[in-house]
Amino acid sequence: MYMEVRFDANCVAPYRMLYLTRKAEFAASHYYHNPDFTPEENRRIFGKCNNPNGHGHNYMLEVTVKGEVDPRSGFVVDLKQLKEVMHREVLDAMDHRFLNKEVPEFLHSVPTTENIAIAIWQRLKGKLQNAQLHRVRVYETPDLFVDFYGEE
């Protein structure tokens, strides 16, 4: 059975603000160390994560944007642009890197999952057209993640 479907720009009017999430994975190593702490404090607070040789994770990143549906395209954001921005700003900079030594944000701050989420937000903020950054979610492990919604 064939049914003709016609596009009606008004059909999206009641659902104009939508949230779209794109996922990406990156692998990185890090260790937890605060130079302002004594060696004993670092070991007590960070435990085995204070090993200067580091340890690695396969991070899962979710970037959620919000915006109105473009009545002509039906999209909230140009998906190709979102993917390119995520690659350029995050994956190219953090994938297969030792975060403490190779990513500028972590040369002087502890690369916790919390700080990674904030750094990713700062890298992505203002880089997208026609959509607003809503949330950055970073999974360090399948059962541990951080959500950052900006400076609310």
C-alpha contacts under 8 A as a table, 3 or more apart, distances in Angstrom:
res1	aa1	res2	aa2	distance
8	D	11	C	5.58
9	A	12	V	6.30
9	A	13	A	7.54
9	A	71	P	5.16
9	A	72	R	7.11
10	N	13	A	5.23
10	N	71	P	7.82
11	C	14	P	7.45
12	V	15	Y	5.30
12	V	16	R	6.08
12	V	69	V	7.32
12	V	71	P	7.35
13	A	16	R	5.50
15	Y	18	L	7.06
15	Y	69	V	7.96
16	R	67	G	7.57
16	R	68	E	4.72
16	R	69	V	5.36
17	M	66	K	6.71
17	M	67	G	5.25
17	M	68	E	4.51
17	M	69	V	6.76
18	L	66	K	5.55
18	L	67	G	5.68
18	L	68	E	6.18
18	L	69	V	7.04
18	L	76	V	6.98
19	Y	64	T	6.43
19	Y	65	V	5.63
19	Y	66	K	4.41
19	Y	67	G	6.78
19	Y	76	V	7.87
19	Y	134	H	7.96
20	L	64	T	5.39
20	L	65	V	5.41
20	L	66	K	6.33
20	L	76	V	7.31
21	T	62	E	6.28
21	T	63	V	5.40
21	T	64	T	4.12
21	T	65	V	6.44
22	R	62	E	5.65
22	R	63	V	5.42
22	R	64	T	6.53
22	R	82	L	7.99
22	R	83	K	7.74
23	K	60	M	7.05
23	K	61	L	5.53
23	K	62	E	4.46
23	K	63	V	6.49
24	A	60	M	5.98
24	A	61	L	5.16
24	A	62	E	6.55
25	E	58	N	6.84
25	E	59	Y	5.62
25	E	60	M	4.57
25	E	61	L	5.88
25	E	91	L	7.95
26	F	58	N	5.82
26	F	59	Y	5.27
26	F	60	M	6.62
26	F	61	L	7.72
26	F	91	L	6.33
26	F	94	M	7.11
26	F	95	D	4.81
26	F	96	H	7.14
27	A	56	G	7.04
27	A	57	H	5.68
27	A	58	N	4.37
27	A	59	Y	5.83
27	A	94	M	7.68
27	A	95	D	5.18
27	A	96	H	5.22
27	A	97	R	7.53
28	A	56	G	5.48
28	A	57	H	5.74
28	A	58	N	6.74
28	A	59	Y	7.49
28	A	94	M	6.57
28	A	95	D	5.71
28	A	96	H	4.86
28	A	97	R	5.06
28	A	98	F	5.96
28	A	99	L	6.69
29	S	54	G	6.07
29	S	55	H	5.17
29	S	56	G	3.87
29	S	57	H	6.25
29	S	96	H	7.43
29	S	97	R	6.33
29	S	98	F	4.75
29	S	99	L	6.11
30	H	54	G	4.98
30	H	55	H	5.76
30	H	56	G	6.40
30	H	98	F	5.57
30	H	99	L	5.31
30	H	100	N	5.83
30	H	111	P	6.71
31	Y	49	C	5.50
31	Y	50	N	5.53
31	Y	51	N	6.27
31	Y	52	P	6.16
31	Y	53	N	7.40
31	Y	54	G	4.60
31	Y	55	H	6.48
31	Y	100	N	7.08
31	Y	110	V	7.79
31	Y	111	P	7.27
32	Y	42	N	7.89
32	Y	46	F	6.15
32	Y	49	C	5.55
32	Y	50	N	4.83
32	Y	51	N	7.62
32	Y	110	V	5.72
32	Y	111	P	6.75
32	Y	112	T	7.20
33	H	42	N	6.06
33	H	46	F	7.38
33	H	50	N	5.69
33	H	52	P	8.00
33	H	110	V	6.23
34	N	37	F	5.54
34	N	42	N	6.66
34	N	109	S	7.41
34	N	110	V	6.56
35	P	38	T	7.42
37	F	40	E	7.78
37	F	41	E	5.56
37	F	42	N	5.91
38	T	41	E	5.08
38	T	42	N	6.24
39	P	42	N	5.14
39	P	43	R	6.25
40	E	43	R	5.17
40	E	44	R	6.04
41	E	44	R	5.00
41	E	45	I	5.90
42	N	45	I	5.34
42	N	46	F	5.64
42	N	47	G	7.30
42	N	50	N	6.52
43	R	46	F	5.42
43	R	47	G	4.77
43	R	48	K	7.25
43	R	50	N	6.09
44	R	47	G	5.57
46	F	49	C	5.43
46	F	50	N	5.40
47	G	50	N	5.78
48	K	51	N	5.88
49	C	54	G	7.15
49	C	55	H	7.38
50	N	54	G	7.52
51	N	54	G	5.55
51	N	55	H	7.93
54	G	98	F	7.99
57	H	140	E	6.38
57	H	141	T	7.36
58	N	140	E	6.96
58	N	141	T	7.47
59	Y	138	V	6.73
59	Y	139	Y	5.51
59	Y	140	E	5.08
59	Y	141	T	6.97
60	M	138	V	5.80
60	M	139	Y	4.95
60	M	140	E	6.92
61	L	136	V	7.34
61	L	137	R	5.82
61	L	138	V	4.71
61	L	139	Y	6.39
62	E	135	R	7.96
62	E	136	V	5.90
62	E	137	R	4.98
62	E	138	V	6.42
63	V	133	L	7.72
63	V	134	H	7.81
63	V	135	R	5.98
63	V	136	V	4.83
63	V	137	R	6.45
64	T	133	L	6.39
64	T	134	H	5.44
64	T	135	R	4.98
64	T	136	V	6.38
65	V	77	V	7.95
65	V	131	A	6.04
65	V	132	Q	5.37
65	V	133	L	4.48
65	V	134	H	4.86
65	V	135	R	6.84
66	K	76	V	7.11
66	K	131	A	5.60
66	K	132	Q	5.27
66	K	133	L	6.44
66	K	134	H	5.93
67	G	76	V	5.47
67	G	77	V	7.50
67	G	130	N	6.95
67	G	131	A	4.82
67	G	132	Q	6.22
68	E	76	V	5.69
68	E	131	A	7.65
69	V	73	S	7.96
69	V	74	G	5.56
69	V	75	F	5.30
69	V	76	V	4.66
70	D	73	S	5.54
70	D	74	G	5.10
70	D	75	F	5.47
70	D	76	V	6.18
71	P	74	G	5.39
71	P	75	F	7.88
75	F	78	D	6.86
76	V	130	N	7.28
76	V	131	A	6.54
77	V	81	Q	7.87
77	V	82	L	7.27
77	V	129	Q	7.25
77	V	130	N	6.09
77	V	131	A	5.73
78	D	81	Q	5.32
78	D	82	L	6.35
78	D	129	Q	7.95
79	L	82	L	5.04
79	L	83	K	6.17
80	K	83	K	5.19
80	K	84	E	6.15
81	Q	84	E	5.04
81	Q	85	V	6.06
81	Q	128	L	7.48
82	L	85	V	5.22
82	L	86	M	6.16
82	L	128	L	6.89
83	K	86	M	5.19
83	K	87	H	6.19
84	E	87	H	5.12
84	E	88	R	6.02
85	V	88	R	5.13
85	V	89	E	5.77
85	V	90	V	7.87
85	V	124	L	7.28
85	V	127	K	7.10
85	V	128	L	7.60
86	M	89	E	5.44
86	M	90	V	5.43
86	M	91	L	6.49
86	M	124	L	7.31
87	H	90	V	5.56
87	H	91	L	4.63
87	H	92	D	5.66
88	R	91	L	6.40
88	R	92	D	5.45
88	R	93	A	7.30
89	E	92	D	6.62
89	E	93	A	6.47
89	E	120	I	7.88
89	E	123	R	5.89
89	E	124	L	6.63
90	V	93	A	5.25
90	V	94	M	5.85
90	V	95	D	7.77
90	V	120	I	6.48
90	V	123	R	7.20
91	L	94	M	5.23
91	L	95	D	5.09
92	D	95	D	6.00
93	A	97	R	7.65
93	A	103	V	6.84
94	M	97	R	5.39
94	M	99	L	6.89
94	M	103	V	6.79
97	R	102	E	6.16
97	R	103	V	7.57
98	F	101	K	5.72
98	F	102	E	5.66
98	F	103	V	7.55
99	L	102	E	5.34
99	L	103	V	5.14
99	L	106	F	6.25
99	L	107	L	7.98
99	L	111	P	6.78
100	N	103	V	6.48
100	N	106	F	5.04
100	N	107	L	5.40
100	N	108	H	7.97
100	N	110	V	7.48
100	N	111	P	6.70
101	K	104	P	7.63
101	K	106	F	7.17
101	K	107	L	5.87
102	E	106	F	7.96
102	E	107	L	7.62
103	V	106	F	5.73
103	V	107	L	6.76
104	P	107	L	5.38
105	E	108	H	7.05
105	E	109	S	6.87
105	E	119	A	6.83
106	F	109	S	4.72
106	F	110	V	6.11
106	F	111	P	5.77
110	V	115	N	7.20
111	P	114	E	7.81
111	P	115	N	5.70
111	P	116	I	5.96
112	T	115	N	5.18
112	T	116	I	6.12
113	T	116	I	4.98
113	T	117	A	6.19
113	T	138	V	6.82
113	T	139	Y	7.72
113	T	140	E	6.52
113	T	145	F	7.38
113	T	146	V	6.53
114	E	117	A	5.31
114	E	118	I	6.48
114	E	146	V	6.00
114	E	148	F	7.98
115	N	118	I	5.05
115	N	119	A	6.08
116	I	119	A	5.08
116	I	120	I	6.14
116	I	138	V	7.64
117	A	120	I	5.19
117	A	121	W	6.24
117	A	136	V	6.17
117	A	137	R	6.62
117	A	138	V	5.96
117	A	146	V	6.87
117	A	147	D	7.16
117	A	148	F	6.20
118	I	121	W	5.10
118	I	122	Q	6.26
118	I	148	F	6.54
118	I	150	G	7.67
119	A	122	Q	5.10
119	A	123	R	6.20
120	I	123	R	5.01
120	I	124	L	6.20
120	I	136	V	7.32
121	W	124	L	5.20
121	W	125	K	5.80
121	W	135	R	7.96
121	W	136	V	6.27
121	W	148	F	7.56
121	W	150	G	6.98
122	Q	125	K	5.29
124	L	127	K	5.55
124	L	128	L	7.61
124	L	133	L	7.68
125	K	128	L	7.57
125	K	133	L	6.52
126	G	132	Q	7.86
126	G	133	L	7.87
128	L	131	A	6.17
128	L	132	Q	7.05
128	L	133	L	7.77
129	Q	132	Q	7.88
134	H	149	Y	5.89
134	H	150	G	7.59
135	R	147	D	6.63
135	R	148	F	5.64
135	R	149	Y	4.65
135	R	150	G	7.31
136	V	147	D	5.74
136	V	148	F	5.22
136	V	149	Y	6.58
137	R	145	F	6.69
137	R	146	V	5.51
137	R	147	D	4.45
137	R	148	F	6.41
138	V	145	F	5.39
138	V	146	V	5.42
138	V	147	D	6.77
139	Y	142	P	6.38
139	Y	143	D	7.65
139	Y	144	L	5.79
139	Y	145	F	4.09
139	Y	146	V	6.62
140	E	144	L	5.80
140	E	145	F	5.92
141	T	144	L	5.17
141	T	145	F	7.07
142	P	145	F	7.63
149	Y	152	E	6.85
